[in-house]
Amino acid sequence: MHLIEITRVKTLTKKDFISQYFKPQKPVVIEAFEGGWPAHSKWNLEYMKQVAGDKIVPLYDDRPVHHNDGFNEPHAEMKMSDYIDLLKKEPTKFRIFLWNVLKEVPALQNDFSIPDFGIRILRKVPMLFFGGKNSHTFMHHDIDFANIFHFHFEGEKLCILFSQSENKHLYKVPYSIITHEGIDFSNPDYEKWPALQKAKGYSTQLKNGEVLYMPEGYWHYMKYLSPGFSMSLRTLANNPTNFLKAAYNIFLMRHFDVFMRKIKGQKWIDQKNLKAIQNTNQNL
Ligand SMILES: O=C(O)CCC(=O)C(=O)O
């Protein structure tokens, strides 16, 4: 993989964001976002334990998709206070993925406001993500091809990104939004996954207080280098082709995939993983 460091800026005006990053669809890290958010002094794991400790949270680990799973179905659940204690105590694979802040802990919305980057951010879907040391997401892109602003709190996180133009090198699994789950993007085995050598992407280590902008449909792999959490704000896809792809994914693809899991069972999953390898290796 050829990974270049994501451009970092201290702050960014609306005008520069639109012309230098949104229009060309290039990722950027804003190191000192000036939103005047109380969250920046208040939010840490201890605070989350105080405000959301009683909630039961859905957890994901790194087990591969099984045919009995629904689309994006959690693997376990735990009381938030126990989960945060676990994060602090030892490395854990368990992550919280796509946890809707407004729905789950409305009080948290007083700690941030929707920023004006010059594009319309959706107000109702701020999502939280938590992870323990060394936990990671699979390489995936978001189903809705959103532009994503990913605000990081506490700890450090390795982020590896690819644009959709790299799909042919990434062992993309058909009828899904993930790449082959056997790949370790933080230390790829090129003998097993030779096409990855041609993939051109970006990386950064995101720290407390920083914001990562991920353009539409960007693949992302996140590895928590220490326990921490982030909040993502999103827009609808702006590019009409991406908008159509998002509609296809949401209204057809994911339902078709769940239907096929029911009909064909594990064979369907195995077949898709094999296709991911065949489709990509044919471009070598
Ligand atoms: O950092 C994470 O745990 C996942 C983030 C993510 O997938 C997203 O913001 O869309």
The ligand as a Gaussian input file, in Angstrom:
#p B3LYP/6-31G(d) Opt

LIG

0 1
 O      -13.751000       4.897000      14.620000
 C      -14.586000       4.005000      14.563000
 O      -14.749000       3.185000      15.471000
 C      -15.407000       3.887000      13.297000
 C      -15.680000       5.206000      12.653000
 C      -16.549000       5.099000      11.443000
 O      -16.681000       4.056000      10.870000
 C      -17.245000       6.297000      10.916000
 O      -17.097000       7.403000      11.443000
 O      -17.994000       6.131000       9.926000

